[in-house]
Amino acid sequence: MAKMQRKLINKNFRIVFQPKLKSVGAFIIRVRFGVGAGQLEKYVGSETAIKASTNALASKADKYTFRHRTFGRIDFYAK
């Protein structure tokens, strides 16, 4: 993800990441934490981060949820 794209995402959204805990099961214990666009790229990979952020920018809702079967859930809240 380019620096300008990360800056645009961080300016417009608050990102909350909920990883999928493979040892316990999917979403039984909720571990949620805020991340920036750069850290999101480290957690889920650049391709998934770009896909989630472009979908969030195209969305007209205040909250956009991106669910990935291996990484977990990413919530984008509009500022």
Buried (B, 14 or more C-beta within 10 A) or exposed (E): BEEEBBEBBBEBBBBBBBBBBEEEEEBEEEEEEEBBBBBBBEBBBEEBBBBBBEBBBEBEEEEBBBEBEEBBBBBBBEE
